[in-house]
C-alpha cells in the first residue's frame, strides 16, 4: 500500500506545473552565442549507467554510438518583427507569425499597441500597411491582419521582411533587442526552408566542419522541416500540465530523408533527434505498436503533440537539446524521456557547473 501511495504521489507531482520549477541565477542566461559555435559545453547523461559527464560540443563525433543517424530540423527563421505606429501616432509592434495567409488573405500576427483595436484600423510599418481583418480572433493572442506593401521595390512580403524586419530573439536575450550579429547567430548553418519565428536552438552548435567530421566518423544525417510557431512563446499555465494544449505546427520530409529515416529504423541504427522540434515531428510519425515510421514525402503534416511524463517516447534512441526554461513544455518533454526528478537533478548540476542556459546557451546529450 505504501508503494502504491508513493507511486500515486509521484504521478501527481509529475503532472503538477510547480514541479518543473528550478532556481536559475540570471547570470547563467546566455546573452550571446559562444565564439565558435562548436565550442559550447556539452553535458552528457547516459541512461544505462545513470552517469553525467562534462565535455565540449566539438567532441560530439566521438561521443555518439557508432554509425548513428542524426535528424536535424532545417527550418529557417525569418525576420518577423516590425516596429511602427498606428494612425494616432502611438507606437506599435507587429510580429508576423506565418508567411502563409488564410483563405481571405489575412496573416496571423501578434500586435502590441495601446488602445482598443477595431476591424479596419490600420498600422504603418515603414512600407507595409497592416489592417485588422476581424475584431477578435478565436485565439485571443492572435490578430488576423491584411498586409499591403506600399512600395514596388519589394516584390514580396518575405523580401520586405528581409530588409525591414527584426530577428525574433527571445525576450530573455538582451530584452529582445536584436542586432546584425543575431542574423547569423540565431540561425542554423544548415537552415533551408523559410518559415519559423524561432530557431531550433539545439542545432545552433553545429558548424560545417563539425557536420563533415560527423560524416567522417561514420555518422549519417537526415533532415526534416518543422516550422516553429507561436507555441514557443506561450507558457504552460495549467496547474495540471495535462490540461495544456500545444499550438499546431506544420512539418514535412522530402523523399530522400523520409527513406533514410525509415531505413535506419529497420536496420536498428541509433537515431538521435537534434532538438525538441525534430523529436516532436518524429514522435508524431512513429507507429506505436511496431516502432516503425509512417512517413510520406508527398504530404505536409501538422502536429500539436505534447510530450511529458506519462507519454512514452518511441521514435528515438537519444536527444541533443539545450537547457530550457522552468515550467516550460520543453523541460516537460525532456522529462518524458528521462523522468522529471532526473531532469531537475541534471539541471541543478548544470547550474552548479555554471553551464549557460536557453537559446544561446550550452547543450545536453542524452544517450
ABEGO torsion letter per residue (X at the ends): XAAAAAAAAAAAAAABAAAABBBBBAAABBABBBBGAAABBBBBBBAAAGBBBBBBAAAAAAABBBGBBBBBBABBBBBABBBBBBAAGBBBBBBBABABBBAAGBBBBBBBBBEBBBBGBBBBBEABBBBBABABBABAABBBBBBBBABAABABAAAAAAAABBBBBBAABGGGBBBAAAAAAABBAABABBGBABBBAAAAABBAAAAAAAAAAGBBBBBBBBBBBAAAABBBABABAAABBBBBBBBBBBAAAAAAAAAAAAAGBBBBBBEAAAAAAAAAABBAAAGBBBBBAABBBBBABBBBBGBBBAABABBBBBBBBBGBAAAAAAAAAAEAAAAAAAAAAAAAAGBBBEAABBBBBBX
